[in-house]
Amino acid sequence: MKSVFIAIRVSIVFMIVCGLIYPLATTGVAQLLFSKQANGSLIESGGTVIGSELLAQGFESPKLFHPRASAANYDPTASSGSNMAVASSDYAAAMAEKIDALKKENPALTDIPADVVTVSGSGFDPDLSPEGAKAQVPRISKETGIAERSLNDLVDRFTKTRQLGLFGEPRVNVTELNMELLKQVKL
């Protein structure tokens, strides 16, 4: 019986340490040192939260940059990929359809970056390759009247490099890019 009481006391101590003290301590440290990240890396415009740096949003206007396609329709509660096998005829048909649609939107486009037509694995990857963003520049320039050079400079300005110079690939956050573009364009 003595062993049972010891086990209960140890369990209570660990529940308090692991279930209360540790989460409160890590949350407190995160709020102190990384407040923006701990609160979801939110993007605000005019005091209103309009999105997160971590989640893609669907932009359909031809005047804006379009993010990667989302199998989850940009719904963060429904994270999912398409689950289509690359070798399947359904996948090949879907890619052909996306490429045709992309060419209609961007007639000058000859070299198509893969991330512009493929679906994000999570369903809402917020980033595109710089090449994927620049592939859309002729369309946006035509729709907005902004010079292609200015749009390419904008993409370059918002291109993030590899983390620590080693990890990942250069990328552009489409939501941040569009927020800057919206300062120059009226929809």
N, C-alpha and C positions, 0 to 999 in steps of 0.2 A: 504494500500500500504506500509505503514511503516513496518508492520509485515513481508511482503515478503522480504524486503531488510535486515531485521534482520536475517531471516531464511537463506538467501543466504550467508550472512557474517559468520554466525555460521557454515554453511556447508563448506565453504571455509577453515575456521580455522580448523575444524575437518579433512578435507581432507589433509591438510598440516601436522597436528599433527599425525594422524593415518596412512596416506599413504606415508609420507616422513620421518618425524623426528623419529617416533617410529621404523620403519624398519631399518633405518640407525643406530640408537643407538643400537638396539639389534644385528645387524650384526657386528658392531664395537666391542661390548663387547664379542660376541662369538669369533671373530677373535683374540682378545687379550687374553682371558682366556682359550678358548677351540679350538685353531686353527686347530688341527688335525681333531677333530670331525666336526667342521664347514665346513671343506673342503672335507667331505665324508669318513673319516677314511681310506684313501688310503694306499695300500701296494705297496712299491717300491722295485725293485730289479735292482741294477746296474744303478740307476737313471731313470729307466723306470717304469711307473705305470703299475702294472700287475693285479690289482684288488682292492677290498675294503673289509675291515673286516666285512662289513655289508651285503655283497651279496655272495651267494655261486657261485662257478664256477664248471662246469662239469669236472671232472678228470676221464679219462677212462683207463689210463694205469694201468695194474695189479700191477705195482711197487709203486703205490701211494694210499693214502687213498681216498675213494670215499665219496662224501657228500650225504646228503639225496636226494632222487629223486625229480625232479622238474616238476610240471605240466606245467610250463612255459618254459621248456627247458633252464633254467638259463638265460633267457632274461629279464633284469630288466624293460623293457618297457611293459612287458606283465604279470605283477604280477597276479597270480591266483592259486587257489587250483584246485583239480580235480573235485569237485562238485559231486563225487560219494557217494551215501549213503552207510554207513557201512553194512547195511543189504541187499544190492543189490547183485545179482549173478555176475554182472560185477565186482564189488569191490572184491568179494571173488575170482574170477578167476584171477584178476590182482595181488592180494596178493599171491596166489599160484604160479603164474608165477615168481614173484619177489623172493619168497622164494626159488624156484627151481634154479633160476639163481644165487642167493647168495650162495647156497650150492655147486653149480658147481665151483664157484670162490674160495670158502672157505670150502673145504671138511671136515676139522676138526671141523667146527662150529656145535655145538649142541644146544646151547641156543641163540636164535636170538633176539637181542634187537629190539623193535618196530620201533625205528627211522631209522633203517637201511633199512627197507622195505616200510615204509609209506611215503607219499608225504608231503612235507612242506606246511603249510596253505597258505603262501605267494607265494610259488613257488620257492623261493631261500633263504631258511634259511641257514646261513653259518655254523651253529654249529651242532655237533653230541654229544650224550652223551659219556662220557668216555668209557662206555661199548660198544657202537656202533663203536667207533674207535678201541678199543682193539679186537673186533670180527674180524677185518680185518688183524690183525697182522700176523697170520700164513701164509696167502697168500702173504703178502708183504715180509715176511722173506724168504719164498721159492723163490720168484722172484728176490730179491735183494741180498740174502746171508747175510743180516744183522741179527744178533741174535735177537730172539723174545724178550729176556730180554731188549736189547737196545731199541727196538721199543716200548715196554711197558713203559720204562723209558721216552722216548720221549713224548709219549701220556701223561704221568703223569706231565711232565714238562710244557706242553701246556694246561693242564686242568685249567680252570678258575673256581673259587668257586662261591658260591651264592653271589649276590650283597649285600653288607652291612651285609653279613652273614645270611640274611633272605630271600631274593627275588630270584626267579628263581631256576634253578637246575644247578649242575656242568655241564660244557660243554667244548667242544674242538672246536676251529675254524679250520675247515679242510684246508682252504687255507693257514693259517699260518703254520699249521703242515706240509703240503706238501712242503712249501717253505723251511722249515728247512730240511726236508727229501731230497729234491733235492740237497742240499749242499753235501750230502753223496752219492747220487746215480746218475749215468748217464743213461739217457733214450735212 
